[in-house]
Amino acid sequence: MSRLQPARGTADILPNNMAKHRLVIEAARTAASRYGFQEMATPIFEFSEVFSRPLGETSDIVTKENYSFTDRGGEMLTLRPENTAGVVRAVISGGLTQNLPLKYFYAGPMFRYERPQKGRLRQFHQVGIEYLGPDHSLADAEIIACGARLLAALGVLDDCVLHINSLGDGESRAAYRSALINYLEGFGDKLSEDSKTRLKVNPLRILDSKDIGDRSILRDAPQLQDYLNDGSKTHFATLVAALDAAGVSWVFDPLLVRGLDYYCHTAFEFVTNALGAQGTVLGGGRYDGLSEMLGGPKVSGVGWAAGVERLAMLVGEAVPATPKVAIVTADDTAQQAAFGLAEALRDAGIDIDLPTGGSMSKKLKKADKAGIRLVVIMGSDELAKNIVLLRDLSDGSQQELPLDAADKSHLAVAIAKSLPAP
């Protein structure tokens, strides 16, 4: 190895970017809390069948994108490519299906082996929510409203368009699947190679094809909404009426699909052009069949996930958190006293930077460059007088404050009063 660097498709998240990541995650955590979602976490790796069962052993994600490996005990494990299956697995294995409804929020890294590109890495991060138990369309509306609230909090909702489609219930999907297969089989070799494979195992995925030839064929394909039964139509009508009542704008997108059999009824995506090309920043849907597919009881579910990296690219600048106060020593005599004072002020809830090297002028310049406004100056002269100097770097003003070696609470109060309002 000629030079050390992150593995392909991974990235270090240094303070400037981490500030934006934290902004996104905290906004998501706050939005989820407004709706009663509680935070949880699943392991980064699971038994491979947690993902292969619902996704299908021959799906592209399982065969080409999953990071799977056999551990020393001979168990086949997979780094999680998404978190919905893990959350549902946790509910089943934890015996929590007796406690429905359950509302969970999560944040963390996911892993997929795919070609890295802007905003899409092999190790990426997601925030998401899962609402388990209710099968009513108002639950769908609630999680969509929560997603819109997150995007609004980040200031990017106006750059996004909410696309919604109804996938119908199992009966509706089966009828549509048969009609779609009959239509597409009439085009034989004209379909792309990927779509030929999907026609045999997952025909609804063809609706999402980006191939020009496939798109031309699909123009006259049967429409899913023509095969929805009355129950499916009512579910969708109630959903969009609730969104209208909440002031959440949406557009109907008949080509928005989820190819896996456990998805039903609602599919949605918030899509933006602000990243240079149309892309989804938050998406989800209803997955009432997933629990049974994992070996659990029937549990209705609906949720969404959003890519932290993609959302971070949309938000403005975020400033990394820095200490509000620095303690600078004028000479070595004051170092021990400065260290003790720093700990006392930290105990009082004040963030402190305590530079240890360089001249006092260099320390002051470094503090100013870091955006620190207040500096406590200590030296042998100040210690002899039992004082410290409190300097405001924004205007150069300075005041003397008494230093009591036994009780520094009054000093903490004085410094706190001098701090700018948050």
C-alpha positions in Angstrom: 0.0 0.0 0.0 1.7 3.2 -1.2 -0.5 5.5 1.0 -3.0 5.1 3.7 -6.5 6.1 2.7 -10.1 5.0 3.4 -11.3 1.9 1.6 -13.2 2.6 -1.6 -16.8 3.7 -0.9 -16.1 4.9 2.6 -15.2 8.3 4.0 -13.9 9.9 7.1 -16.3 12.3 8.6 -14.2 15.1 10.0 -15.6 17.9 12.2 -17.0 20.2 9.5 -19.0 17.4 7.9 -19.8 15.8 11.2 -21.5 19.0 12.2 -23.8 18.7 9.3 -24.4 15.0 10.0 -25.3 15.8 13.6 -27.6 18.6 12.4 -29.5 16.1 10.2 -29.6 13.4 12.8 -30.7 15.7 15.6 -33.4 17.2 13.4 -34.6 13.7 12.6 -34.6 12.7 16.2 -36.6 15.8 17.2 -39.1 15.3 14.4 -39.6 11.7 15.3 -40.1 12.6 19.0 -42.9 15.0 18.0 -44.8 11.9 16.9 -44.0 9.7 19.8 -41.2 7.6 18.2 -38.7 6.2 20.6 -35.1 5.6 19.7 -33.7 2.1 19.4 -30.7 0.4 17.7 -30.1 -3.0 16.1 -26.8 -4.7 15.6 -24.7 -3.6 12.5 -24.7 -7.3 11.4 -27.4 -9.9 11.5 -27.8 -13.5 10.4 -27.9 -13.3 6.6 -31.4 -14.8 6.4 -32.8 -11.7 8.1 -32.1 -9.9 4.8 -32.1 -12.8 2.3 -35.6 -14.1 3.3 -37.5 -10.8 2.5 -35.2 -9.7 -0.3 -35.0 -13.1 -2.0 -31.9 -15.2 -2.4 -31.5 -14.2 -6.0 -32.2 -10.5 -5.7 -29.6 -7.9 -6.8 -29.1 -6.7 -3.3 -28.5 -10.2 -1.9 -26.3 -11.5 -4.7 -24.4 -8.3 -5.7 -24.7 -5.7 -2.9 -24.7 -7.4 0.5 -21.5 -7.5 2.5 -21.8 -11.1 3.7 -19.3 -13.3 5.4 -18.9 -16.5 7.4 -17.7 -16.0 11.0 -15.3 -18.3 12.9 -18.2 -20.2 14.2 -19.5 -21.0 10.8 -22.5 -18.6 10.9 -23.4 -16.7 7.8 -23.7 -13.0 8.7 -24.4 -9.8 6.7 -23.7 -6.2 7.4 -27.1 -4.5 7.3 -28.0 -3.0 3.9 -31.1 -1.4 5.5 -32.7 -1.4 8.9 -36.4 -2.2 8.5 -35.8 -5.9 8.5 -33.6 -5.6 11.6 -36.2 -3.6 13.5 -38.9 -6.1 12.7 -36.6 -9.0 13.6 -35.9 -7.2 17.0 -39.7 -7.0 17.6 -40.2 -10.7 16.9 -37.2 -12.0 18.8 -37.8 -9.7 21.7 -41.4 -10.9 22.1 -42.7 -7.4 21.5 -45.5 -8.2 19.2 -47.8 -8.4 22.3 -47.0 -4.7 22.9 -48.2 -3.2 19.6 -48.4 -0.5 18.5 -44.7 0.3 18.5 -43.0 3.4 17.2 -39.2 3.4 16.7 -36.6 5.8 15.5 -33.1 4.8 14.5 -29.9 6.3 13.1 -26.7 4.6 12.1 -24.5 3.1 9.3 -25.7 0.8 6.5 -23.6 -1.1 4.0 -24.0 -1.9 0.3 -21.4 -3.0 -2.2 -22.2 -0.7 -5.2 -20.4 1.7 -7.4 -19.6 4.7 -5.2 -20.9 8.1 -6.5 -21.8 11.5 -5.1 -24.0 11.1 -2.1 -23.9 7.3 -2.3 -21.2 5.3 -0.5 -20.6 1.7 0.4 -20.8 2.6 4.1 -23.5 5.2 4.4 -25.8 6.5 7.2 -29.5 6.6 7.5 -32.1 7.9 9.9 -35.5 6.3 9.8 -38.8 5.5 11.6 -40.9 2.3 11.8 -44.5 2.3 12.9 -45.6 -1.3 13.7 -49.1 -2.4 14.5 -51.7 -0.2 12.8 -53.0 -1.0 9.3 -54.9 2.2 8.9 -53.9 4.7 6.3 -53.7 7.5 8.9 -50.6 5.7 10.2 -49.1 6.1 6.6 -50.1 9.8 6.7 -48.5 10.3 10.0 -45.1 9.0 9.0 -45.2 11.0 5.8 -46.0 14.1 7.7 -43.1 13.3 10.1 -40.8 13.1 7.0 -42.0 16.4 5.7 -41.5 17.9 9.1 -37.9 16.8 9.1 -37.2 18.2 5.7 -38.9 21.5 6.7 -36.7 21.7 9.8 -33.6 21.3 7.6 -34.9 24.0 5.3 -35.0 21.7 2.2 -38.7 20.8 2.0 -39.4 23.5 -0.7 -36.7 21.8 -2.8 -38.4 18.4 -2.7 -41.5 16.9 -4.3 -43.5 14.2 -2.5 -44.3 11.3 -5.0 -47.0 8.8 -3.8 -48.4 5.7 -5.4 -50.8 3.0 -4.2 -49.5 -0.6 -4.6 -52.8 -2.0 -3.4 -53.4 -5.0 -1.2 -52.3 -8.6 -2.0 -55.4 -9.2 -4.1 -54.9 -6.1 -6.2 -51.2 -6.7 -6.7 -51.8 -10.3 -7.8 -54.3 -9.2 -10.4 -52.0 -6.4 -11.7 -48.9 -8.7 -11.7 -50.7 -11.2 -14.0 -51.8 -8.4 -16.4 -48.3 -6.9 -16.4 -46.6 -10.2 -17.2 -49.1 -10.9 -20.0 -48.3 -7.5 -21.5 -44.5 -7.7 -21.2 -44.2 -11.2 -22.5 -45.4 -9.9 -25.8 -42.2 -7.9 -26.2 -39.8 -10.9 -25.8 -36.3 -9.9 -26.7 -37.0 -6.2 -26.7 -36.7 -5.9 -23.0 -33.3 -5.2 -21.4 -31.4 -8.1 -19.9 -32.2 -6.9 -16.3 -35.9 -6.7 -17.1 -35.9 -10.2 -18.7 -34.6 -11.5 -15.4 -37.1 -9.5 -13.4 -40.0 -10.7 -15.6 -39.4 -14.1 -14.1 -38.8 -13.3 -10.5 -39.9 -9.7 -9.8 -41.9 -8.1 -12.7 -43.0 -5.0 -10.8 -39.4 -3.9 -10.6 -39.5 -3.4 -14.4 -41.7 -0.4 -13.8 -38.6 1.3 -12.2 -36.3 0.5 -15.1 -34.2 3.4 -16.4 -33.5 1.6 -19.7 -34.7 3.7 -22.7 -36.2 0.7 -24.5 -37.9 -0.5 -21.4 -39.4 3.0 -20.7 -40.8 3.0 -24.3 -42.4 -0.4 -23.8 -43.9 0.7 -20.4 -45.7 3.7 -21.9 -48.6 1.5 -22.9 -48.4 -1.0 -20.1 -51.4 -1.7 -17.8 -51.7 0.8 -14.9 -51.7 -0.5 -11.4 -54.4 1.8 -10.3 -56.8 0.2 -12.7 -56.5 -3.1 -10.7 -57.1 -1.7 -7.2 -60.0 -3.1 -5.4 -62.4 -1.0 -3.3 -60.5 -1.5 -0.1 -57.2 -0.3 -1.7 -58.9 2.7 -3.2 -60.3 3.7 0.1 -56.9 3.3 1.8 -55.3 5.6 -0.7 -58.1 8.2 -0.7 -58.0 8.4 3.1 -54.3 8.8 3.0 -54.1 11.7 0.6 -57.1 13.4 2.2 -55.2 13.4 5.5 -52.1 14.8 3.8 -54.2 17.6 2.2 -55.7 18.4 5.6 -52.2 18.7 7.1 -51.0 20.9 4.2 -48.5 18.3 2.9 -48.3 18.7 -0.9 -47.9 15.6 -3.1 -48.1 14.3 -6.6 -49.4 11.0 -7.8 -46.7 8.8 -9.4 -48.0 5.6 -11.0 -44.5 4.3 -11.7 -43.3 4.5 -8.1 -43.1 0.8 -7.0 -41.7 -1.5 -4.5 -40.9 -4.8 -6.1 -40.8 -7.0 -3.0 -44.0 -9.0 -2.1 -44.3 -7.8 1.5 -44.9 -4.2 0.4 -48.5 -3.0 -0.1 -50.6 0.0 -0.3 -48.5 3.2 0.2 -45.2 3.8 -1.5 -43.7 7.3 -1.4 -40.5 9.3 -2.0 -39.4 12.9 -1.4 -37.5 13.7 -4.6 -35.2 16.7 -5.3 -33.4 18.2 -8.2 -31.1 20.3 -5.9 -28.3 17.8 -6.0 -27.7 18.2 -9.8 -29.8 15.2 -10.8 -33.2 14.0 -9.7 -32.8 11.9 -6.5 -34.6 10.5 -3.6 -33.7 12.0 -0.2 -36.3 10.2 1.9 -38.6 7.3 1.0 -40.6 4.5 2.4 -43.9 2.7 2.4 -46.1 0.0 4.0 -44.8 -3.5 4.5 -47.6 -5.5 6.1 -46.1 -8.9 5.0 -42.5 -8.5 6.3 -43.0 -10.0 9.8 -44.6 -13.2 8.5 -41.8 -13.5 5.9 -39.3 -13.4 8.8 -41.1 -16.2 10.7 -43.1 -14.0 13.0 -46.9 -13.3 13.4 -48.8 -11.0 11.1 -47.8 -7.4 12.0 -48.6 -4.4 9.9 -45.9 -1.9 9.4 -45.0 1.4 7.7 -41.9 3.5 7.7 -39.3 5.5 5.9 -35.5 6.0 5.8 -33.4 8.9 4.7 -29.8 9.1 3.7 -27.8 11.3 6.1 -25.1 12.1 3.5 -27.6 13.2 0.9 -29.5 15.4 3.3 -26.2 16.8 4.6 -25.4 17.9 1.0 -28.7 19.8 0.9 -28.4 21.8 4.1 -26.4 24.9 4.5 -23.2 25.4 6.5 -23.0 23.9 10.0 -20.3 25.1 12.4 -18.6 22.4 14.5 -19.1 22.8 18.3 -16.2 24.6 19.9 -15.5 25.5 23.5 -16.9 28.9 24.5 -14.0 29.8 26.8 -10.3 29.4 26.7 -7.9 29.5 29.6 -4.5 30.9 28.6 -1.4 30.9 30.8 1.1 33.7 30.6 3.9 31.6 32.1 4.6 28.0 33.4 3.9 29.1 37.0 0.1 29.2 36.4 -0.2 25.9 34.5 -1.4 23.8 37.5 -3.8 26.5 38.7 -5.2 26.8 35.2 -5.7 23.1 34.9 -7.7 23.1 38.2 -9.7 26.1 37.2 -10.6 24.4 33.8 -11.9 21.4 35.6 -14.0 23.5 38.0 -15.5 25.5 35.2 -16.3 22.3 33.3 -18.0 21.0 36.4 -20.1 24.2 36.2 -21.2 23.3 32.7 -18.9 25.6 30.7 -16.9 24.2 27.8 -13.3 25.0 28.2 -10.3 24.9 25.8 -6.9 24.7 27.7 -4.0 25.1 25.2 -0.7 23.8 26.6 1.9 24.9 24.1 3.2 28.1 22.5 3.4 31.6 23.7 0.5 33.5 25.1 0.1 35.5 21.9 -0.1 32.3 19.8 -2.6 30.9 22.2 -4.8 34.0 21.9 -4.6 33.9 18.1 -5.5 30.3 18.1 -8.5 30.9 20.4 -9.7 33.8 18.2 -9.4 31.7 15.0 -11.4 28.9 16.6 -14.3 31.3 17.3 -13.8 31.4 21.0 -14.9 34.8 22.4 -13.9 34.8 26.1 -10.4 34.1 27.4 -9.3 33.7 31.0 -5.7 34.8 31.4 -3.6 33.6 34.2 0.0 34.2 35.1 2.3 34.5 38.1 1.3 38.2 38.5 -2.4 37.3 38.5 -1.9 34.4 41.0 0.0 36.7 43.3 -3.0 39.0 43.4 -5.6 36.2 43.5 -7.2 37.3 40.3 -7.7 36.3 36.7 -8.2 38.5 33.6 -11.3 37.9 31.6 -10.8 39.2 28.0 -13.5 39.5 25.4 -11.7 38.9 22.0 -14.6 40.4 20.1 -13.8 44.0 21.3 -10.6 43.6 23.4 -12.3 44.7 26.6 -10.9 43.2 29.8 -11.9 42.9 33.4 -10.4 41.5 36.6 -12.2 38.8 38.5 -11.3 37.5 42.0 -9.8 34.0 42.2 -10.7 32.0 45.3 -8.7 28.8 45.3 -11.2 27.0 47.5 -14.4 28.2 45.8 -14.6 28.9 42.1 -18.4 29.0 41.8 -18.5 32.8 41.8 -16.0 32.9 39.0 -18.1 30.4 37.0 -21.2 32.6 37.5 -19.3 35.7 36.3 -18.0 34.0 33.2 -21.4 32.5 32.4 -22.9 36.0 32.6 -20.3 37.2 30.1 -21.0 34.5 27.5 -23.1 35.5 24.5 -26.7 34.2 24.4 -27.0 30.9 22.5 
